[in-house]
């Protein structure tokens, strides 16, 4: 309430003028509400990005197949070193078939002059953790000169489970090749493909056809 005074003659006059009152509590409450709204909006913008990113499914092909680097490392450890020939052989197989979901590492012996035999034993290792013993034996046909006692590292494609390895796998005619001392050929049964890579003394050269029979125990008759 404001007061003003003035004189009119001998009479002093008083006048009162009303000013609008300020409700400080109401003003403070409004400001706080606005500030709270701004903070909530800022927090929403800050955390919405990571929250959305976490909802995206992770793509991890390594859960089911081996990468080329993994195979080169595993095969190198098995053969004793990672040579350029081994890396090139692995790359050639990957270029044709992609990433395998299993491999077999073992040793084999055999010999051939037009018709021969091959025996081997090793371990099947699947990407899902399955490990089991496996033997193989079979005839080979073709101009496949020489005897051999070699290490064999086989890439396995499209193997649904460990039991599926125990069957005959015919050789793919004309598929054999040699890179830097590593001999490679392909075997296939339905959708399952095997790519044995061999290195060792008296390595056999040629494009044998034949087949290999993979079994749970040693069988001396290859037929």
WOQUIWO-V560383 format. One record per pair of residues at least 24 apart in sequence whose ideal C-beta (glycine too) atoms are under 10 Angstrom apart, sorted by the first residue. I is the first residue (numbers start at 1). J is the second residue. Records with the same first field share a line. If there is no record, write none. Layout:
BEGIN
I->J + J
END
This chain:
BEGIN
61->98 + 99
62->99 + 127
63->127 + 128
64->99 + 101 + 126 + 127 + 128
65->98 + 99 + 100 + 101 + 102 + 127 + 157
66->94 + 99 + 100 + 101 + 102 + 103 + 125 + 126 + 127 + 155 + 156
67->94 + 99 + 100
68->93 + 94 + 95 + 98 + 99 + 100
70->99 + 100 + 103 + 127
71->99 + 100 + 103 + 153 + 155 + 197
74->103 + 105 + 125 + 153
75->103 + 105 + 151 + 153 + 154 + 155 + 182 + 197 + 199
76->153
77->105 + 153
78->103 + 105 + 106 + 122 + 151 + 152 + 153 + 197 + 199
79->105 + 151 + 152 + 153 + 181 + 182 + 197 + 198 + 199 + 200
80->151 + 199
83->180 + 181 + 182 + 199
84->179 + 180 + 181
85->178 + 179 + 180 + 181 + 182 + 197 + 199
86->153 + 179 + 180 + 181 + 182 + 197 + 199
87->179 + 180 + 182
88->179 + 180 + 182
89->153 + 155 + 177 + 178 + 179 + 180 + 181 + 182 + 183 + 184 + 195 + 197 + 198 + 199
90->153 + 155 + 179 + 182 + 184 + 195 + 197
91->179
92->177 + 179 + 182 + 184 + 195 + 197
93->155 + 157 + 184 + 186 + 193 + 195 + 196 + 197
94->155 + 195
96->157 + 175 + 186 + 193 + 195
97->155 + 157 + 158 + 186 + 193 + 195
98->157 + 158
99->127 + 155 + 157
100->126 + 127 + 154 + 155 + 156 + 157 + 158 + 159 + 193 + 194 + 195
101->126 + 127 + 128 + 155 + 156 + 157 + 158 + 159 + 160
102->126 + 127 + 128 + 130 + 131 + 154 + 155 + 156 + 157 + 158 + 159 + 161 + 162 + 164 + 165 + 192 + 194
103->127 + 153 + 154 + 155 + 156 + 159 + 194 + 195 + 197
104->134 + 136 + 152 + 153 + 154 + 155 + 156 + 159 + 165 + 194 + 196 + 214
105->151 + 152 + 153 + 154
106->133 + 134 + 135 + 136 + 150 + 151 + 152 + 153 + 154 + 196
107->149 + 150 + 151 + 152 + 198 + 200
108->135 + 136 + 137 + 148 + 149 + 150 + 151 + 152 + 196 + 198 + 200 + 212
109->147 + 148 + 149 + 150 + 200 + 202
110->137 + 138 + 139 + 140 + 144 + 146 + 147 + 148 + 149 + 150 + 202 + 204 + 208 + 222
111->140 + 144 + 145 + 146 + 147 + 148 + 149 + 202 + 204
112->139 + 140 + 141 + 142 + 143 + 144 + 145 + 146 + 147 + 148 + 204 + 206 + 208 + 210
113->143 + 144 + 145 + 146 + 147
114->140 + 141 + 142 + 143 + 144 + 145 + 208
115->139 + 140 + 141 + 142 + 144 + 208 + 210
116->140 + 141 + 142 + 144 + 145 + 146 + 147 + 148 + 204 + 206 + 208 + 210 + 222
117->210 + 220 + 221 + 222 + 223
118->144 + 148 + 150 + 152 + 196 + 204 + 208 + 210 + 211 + 212 + 222
119->212 + 218 + 219 + 220 + 222
120->150 + 151 + 152 + 154 + 196 + 198 + 212 + 214
121->152 + 215 + 217 + 218
122->151 + 152 + 153 + 154 + 214
124->154 + 156 + 159 + 162 + 165 + 166 + 214
125->156 + 162
126->156 + 159 + 161 + 162 + 165
127->156 + 159
128->159 + 161 + 162
130->159 + 161 + 162 + 163 + 165
131->162
132->162 + 163 + 165 + 166 + 216
133->215 + 216 + 217
134->162 + 165 + 166 + 214 + 215 + 216 + 217
135->166 + 213 + 214 + 215 + 216 + 217 + 218 + 219
136->165 + 166 + 168 + 169 + 187 + 194 + 196 + 211 + 212 + 213 + 214 + 215 + 218 + 219 + 222
137->212 + 213 + 214 + 215 + 218 + 219 + 220 + 221 + 222 + 223
138->168 + 169 + 170 + 171 + 187 + 208 + 210 + 211 + 212 + 213 + 214 + 219 + 222 + 223
139->208 + 209 + 210 + 211 + 212 + 213 + 222 + 223
140->171 + 185 + 204 + 206 + 208 + 209 + 210 + 211 + 212 + 222
141->171 + 173 + 206 + 208 + 209 + 210 + 211
142->171 + 173 + 174 + 176 + 206 + 207 + 208 + 209 + 210
143->205 + 206 + 207 + 208
144->176 + 204 + 205 + 206 + 207 + 208 + 209 + 210
145->202 + 204 + 205 + 206
146->201 + 202 + 203 + 204 + 205 + 206
147->201 + 202 + 203 + 204
148->183 + 198 + 199 + 200 + 201 + 202 + 203 + 204 + 205
149->200 + 201 + 202 + 203
150->183 + 196 + 197 + 198 + 199 + 200 + 201 + 202 + 203 + 204
151->197 + 198 + 199 + 200
152->183 + 196 + 197 + 198 + 199 + 200
153->182 + 195 + 196 + 197 + 198 + 199
154->184 + 187 + 194 + 195 + 196 + 197 + 198 + 212 + 214
155->184 + 186 + 193 + 194 + 195 + 196 + 197
156->187 + 192 + 193 + 194 + 195 + 196
157->186 + 188 + 191 + 192 + 193 + 194 + 195
158->188 + 190 + 191 + 192 + 193
159->191 + 192 + 193 + 194
160->191 + 192
163->216
164->189 + 190 + 191 + 192 + 214
165->189 + 192 + 194 + 214 + 215 + 216
166->213 + 214 + 215 + 216
167->192 + 211 + 212 + 213 + 214 + 215
168->211 + 212 + 213 + 214 + 215
169->193 + 194 + 196 + 211 + 212 + 213 + 214
170->209 + 210 + 211 + 212
171->196 + 207 + 208 + 209 + 210 + 211 + 212
172->207 + 209
173->207 + 208 + 209 + 210
174->207 + 209
175->207 + 208 + 209
176->204 + 205 + 206 + 207 + 208 + 209
177->205 + 207
178->203 + 205 + 206
185->209
187->211 + 212 + 214
189->214
END
